């Protein structure tokens, strides 16, 4: 199990979230990290924090993705941490 974890903030019915998550899963096959999926619709605090700005992915508390996933950028970021 990897010590590196990405928190992926999403909610049901979000097509951008689905696309971004697929990019992360593709990268997960080549790099060692875990994805923790967080459904913001279950928390008033997270809805207030992220609202319509999903998907959002964070790594060690830093935002690495917002709205659309750039696979090459994410790969470079993740390679620095794995």
C-alpha positions in Angstrom: 0.0 0.0 0.0 1.3 3.4 -0.9 1.9 6.1 1.6 1.0 8.7 -1.0 -2.7 9.6 -1.0 -4.7 11.9 -3.2 -8.0 13.2 -1.9 -10.5 13.5 -4.7 -13.5 15.8 -4.0 -16.6 15.0 -6.1 -20.3 14.5 -6.0 -22.8 12.2 -7.8 -23.7 13.2 -11.3 -20.6 15.3 -12.0 -19.3 14.4 -15.5 -16.1 16.4 -15.1 -15.4 14.4 -11.9 -15.9 11.2 -13.8 -13.4 12.3 -16.5 -10.8 13.5 -13.9 -11.1 10.4 -11.8 -10.4 8.3 -14.9 -7.2 10.2 -15.6 -6.1 9.7 -12.0 -6.9 6.0 -12.2 -4.9 5.7 -15.4 -1.9 7.4 -13.7 -2.4 5.1 -10.7 -1.5 2.2 -12.9 2.0 3.6 -13.6 2.6 5.5 -10.3 2.2 4.3 -6.7 -0.6 6.3 -4.9 -4.0 5.9 -3.4 -7.1 7.8 -4.3 -9.5 8.7 -1.5 -12.9 9.7 -2.9 -14.7 12.3 -0.9 -18.4 12.9 -1.7 -18.9 16.6 -0.9 -22.7 16.3 -0.9 -22.5 14.6 2.5 -20.9 17.6 4.2 -22.3 21.1 4.5 -18.7 22.3 5.1 -17.4 20.7 2.0 -20.3 22.0 -0.1 -19.5 25.5 1.1 -15.8 25.0 0.5 -16.0 23.5 -3.0 -19.5 24.1 -4.3 -19.4 24.1 -8.0 -15.6 24.0 -8.1 -15.4 20.2 -8.3 -13.6 18.1 -9.1 -10.8 19.0 -6.9 -7.8 16.8 -6.0 -5.4 17.5 -3.2 -2.0 16.0 -2.4 -0.5 16.7 1.0 -3.0 19.5 1.5 -2.1 21.2 -1.8 -4.6 21.5 -4.7 -3.3 19.6 -7.8 -6.4 19.5 -9.9 -9.5 21.7 -10.3 -12.3 21.2 -12.9 -10.3 19.4 -15.6 -7.4 16.9 -15.2 -4.2 17.6 -17.2 -2.6 14.1 -17.4 0.9 15.3 -18.2 0.9 18.0 -15.4 -0.5 15.5 -12.9 2.2 12.9 -13.9 5.0 15.5 -13.3 3.5 16.5 -9.9 3.1 12.9 -8.8 6.6 11.8 -10.0 8.1 14.4 -7.6 6.3 12.7 -4.7 6.5 8.9 -5.4 
